[in-house]
Structure formats: structure tokens, C-alpha cells
Amino acid sequence: MKKIFLILFFTLFFSNPLFAISKAFWNAIYDGCYNESERTKFWRSYCTCYVNKFDEIYNDEQIIIFLNQNEGTDLAKHPLVKRFARECIDELT
């Protein structure tokens, strides 16, 4: 019985990632990135990479907290945003 609970726990734990934004948030961030770009193949890849970086470390609630904490500031100057941008540029060039 104990073994069954352990298997069930690990199955549920690994099937629902702790750090994952919902599809709606993913699309909203992607659309914001891509719509402000030149809409080329490069920007499509860049924006996908950029959103995936957030998806790796944040969930929906954490994204909301991040945005609320940085409300009224230029997010392009935020160290995390700059790091993600730099990493994606490096990956794509």
C-alpha cells in the first residue's frame, strides 16, 4: 500500500510542473514580445525562447507577483529580463 501511494505521489508531482505558466500567460507574453517586433522568423524564435525562460522558473501566481513588484518600471531594464534576452540572443546567433 505504501508503495502505491509513493508511485501515485511521484506520478502527480512530476506530471504537474511546479514552475510552469499557463498557456494563456505564455501566449500573452509571447504576443507582447512578437507584436512589438519586426515579426520575422528570428523574432518568432527569440520570443519563444524568451517566454520559455519565464516558463522554466515561474508559475502564474509568481508572474503576477513579479509584474506587480515592477509596476511602473521599465521591465526592459530589469536584470532578469536582460539576462533572458541575452541568453536567447546567444542561443539564436
Secondary structure by P-SEA (a helix, b strand, c coil): caaaaaaaaaaaaaacccbbbcaaaaaaaaaaaaaaccccaaaaaaaaaaaaaaaacccaaaaaaaaaaaccccccccaaaaaaaaaaaaaac
